[in-house]
Amino acid sequence: MFFSQASTSQSQLHEHSVDLGDCKIFYTQGGLKLDSAPIVLLHGWGISAVPYHEVLTLLAQHHPVIAPDLPSFARSPYSNLIPDYDGYAKFLLSFLDALNLQQVHLVGHSFGGGISIALSALAPDRIKSLILVDSTGIPTVSIPEIIPRRAIEMTAQLLLPRLRLKLVDIPRVFSHNLLFNTGNAIQALLLSLQVNLKHLLPKIEAPCLLLWSEKDLTEPISVAREMAAIIPDSRLVTVEEGWHEWGLWYPEKSTSLMLDFIHQVECTNAVTTGLA
């Protein structure tokens, strides 16, 4: 696997912000290989980039990485309602423009995956590769069904290590969003559970990796298989670890799989460019 030790200084994360006019986006950035297309990671519903700190640190040891707080979530306040995935995708496209990022390796977890699908269809030339981690986009679970499923997953995750993650980082940012971003938090949940993005999947032009937990109860493995069958240049990798947030609890495994895929994409592009 493409995973080795790197200097601590190289993996340091820094906080920045960029003003998009009606919305200021705060983002975490790390990594020193600025000649490479950066990894842009979009977080899941109800939280922010903060719970992904260990994931970002590991990625930054090998690659430039940027992780914004989605507009209206956590440190990126926005007072208006964002009605659909396309609205988030347009914000993210403005974010890429503001940072002068012409191409990125896009990683989206859960709700961030749904936004990544929309962004990949909106601006395919900007996406060098796409990684969907237990992504939304094909509804299978109703609101009454999701409550007991999430209860099972959250209870199971209490038995996992990483006390700060489950007792501090996630609860703090989640409660902040529910209290101060109530409208968009609810709207984003409805998008996650009700909006079908299947029509956008054939429009994804970038090589795509789907990373999924076989135990995911929020976005079942059937969603991953259906997406993999529709996205043109895609492959599905499943893990035994659970659950919907498995990548946060097992960051070494999730980042290793991501970096392997991105390395393969960049090597293939280098060979193709050399032959051109």
N, C-alpha and C positions, 0 to 999 in steps of 0.2 A: 504494500500500500504506500501511497505518496504521503508519508508522514514521518517526520524526523524532528530532532531537537533544533531549536533556533534560539537566538539571543533574547533575553528578557526585554531589552530595550526595543527590539524590533516589534514585539508583540504589544507594546504599550498602547492603551486606548486613550483617546482625547475627545473632549466634548466640543462641539461647534454648533453654530446656527446659521441659517441663511434666510433672508427675508424675501418672500415671494409676493409681497404686496399686501394682500389681505390675510396672509398666514405666514407666521415665522416657524420654519421647520428646524427643530433641534435634532442633531444626529451625532452618533458615535463613530469615530474613525480611527483606524489603526493600520499598521503594516507599512513597510518601507519600499516595496517593489513598485514604485510609481509608474514604471514603464509598462506595466501590465494593466489590462482592463480590470477594474476593481470588482469585488464581490459586493453587491448591494443586497442586504438582507431585510426583508419585510416581516415584522412580527405578527403574532396572532391576535385574535380578538380579545379586547378588554385589557390588554397589558401595554407594554412598550418595549424598547430595545434593552431596558435594564436587566430583565431576567435572562437575557441571552449573553450576558457579559462573558461567561466562561467560553461559550461557543465562539464569540467574536475574538477573544484573546487567542484561542487556538488557531483560528483561521488567519489572524494577523501575523502569526509566526511565519507564514508561508506566502501570504498574498495580501495586497491592499484590500481593506474591507470598510464598508460604510453601512451604518444601520440607522435609518431615521425613525423617530417616533412619528407614526402616521398622523396626518393632519387631524386636529381636534383631540388626539389622544395624548395624555401625560404632559410632556413638556412642549408640545406643539399645539397651542390653543387656537381654536377656530370656532367662531360663534355660530356660523350658519350650519344648516343640516346638509350633509352630503348624501344625496338620494340613492346613488347606485355605484357599482364597481367602476364604471367609466369615469365618474367624478373623481374617485381616488386615483385612477390611472392618470388622469390629466394633471392632477397635483404632482404625482411622481415624475411625470415627463417634464414639468416645469422645474422640479427639483434637480433632475439630471442636467437640464439646460443651464440652470444657475451655477452648477458646479462644473460646467463644461465637460461633462462625461458623454463622450460620443458612443461608447459601447460599454456594456457591463455584463457581468455574470450575475443573473438575477436569482435569488433564493427567496421563496415565499413559504411561510409556515401557516397552515390553517387559513384564517381570513386573509393573511398576507399572500397566501398562494392564489386565492381568488383574484386579488388585485394584480398579482403577477401575470395571471392568464390574460386579464383585460389589457394590461400594459404591453404584453408580448404581441397581442393582436393589433393594438393601436399603433405601435411603433416597432415593427419587427426588425428594422435595420439597427436598432439600438441594443438589441439583446443578443449577446454572443453565445450564451447558454442559459438554460432555464432549469432550476431545480425546484420541484414542488414537494413539500414535506407535509404529508397528511392534510392536503389542501381541500378547501371548500370549492364549490363550482358545480357539483351535481347533487342536488338535494335528495336525501334518502330518509331523513329523520324529521319528524314533526316536533313542535315545541313541547307538547306533553311527553313525547318519547325521550327527548334529549335530557330532561331533568333527572330521571333515575339513572340514565347512562353516565351522565357527568358525575353523579353522586358516587357511583361505583368506581369510576376512574380516579376521582379526587381522594376517595378513601384508600384505594390501593396505593396511590402515590405517597400517602402519609407514611407508608412502611419503607419507602426508599430513603437513601441518604440525602445529603445536601440540605441541611437544616435551614440555612439562610434563605435558600431559594424558595422553599415551601412555606416558611414561617414569616419571612420578612419581605423579600423582593416581590413575589407575586401578589400576596395579599395587599401590600401597600399601594402598588400601582393600580391594581384592580379596583380597590375601594375608591381611590382618587378618581378614576374614570367614571365609575358609577355615580359618584357624588357631583362631579364638576363637568362631566361630559355625557350626561344622562341621555340626551336626545340622540346623539350619534352612536353612543354605545348600544342603545336599543335598536336603532336603525341598522347598524352593522350586524347585529345578531340576526335580524330578520333577513338581511341579504345573505348571510351565511347559510341559513336554513331553508330559504325559499327560492333564491334566484338560480336559475339553470344557465350555466355558461357553456353548455355543450356545443353550441353553434360556433363558439370562438376557437375551440380546440383544433380544428383543421387549419386554422390560420396561423398557428404557431410554426415559425420557420426555423427557430434555433434548435439545436440538439437539446433534448429534454430528459432529465432524470427524475423519476418519481420515487421518493423515499417514503416508506410506509411501515407502520407497525402492524403486524398481523393481529394484534389485540385491540386496535383502535375501535372504540365504541362510538366515538363522535363522528368520525368520517370512516366508515367501514372499509375494509380492504376491497370490497366490490366496487367502490368508487374509483380506487386506484386502477383496478383492472379495466374498467370502462374507459377511463382517461387514456391509459396506455394503448388501448385498441384504436383510439381516434387520433391522438397526436401523432403526426407523421414520423418524426425521427425521435422516438422515445424508447426508454426502457425502464422497467420497474424492478426495484430492489426492495425486498421486504426484510424486516428484522423481527426477531422473536421478542425483543424488549418491548414493554408497554409504557405508556398507553398513548393517548393523543399527543401528549407533550414529551414523548420519549427522547427526542433530541436534546432537551434541556437536562434530562437526568443522566443521559449517557453521551456527553459532549464529545468525548474522544472518538467514539464510534461514528457519530453523525458527521463530525467535521472531517474525519478520515475519508468517508465515502464521498462527501462533497468535493474535497480536494483531489481525490483520485479522478473523479469525473471531469472536473475543470482542467486538470493537467492533461487528460486525454484529448479534450476539445482543443486546447491550445497547441498540443503537439500535432494534431491533425490539421489545424489551420496553418501551422508553420510549414508542414510538408506540402499542402495544397498551394500556398503562396510561393514556395520555392519552385514548384513545378510550373507555375503560371508564366 
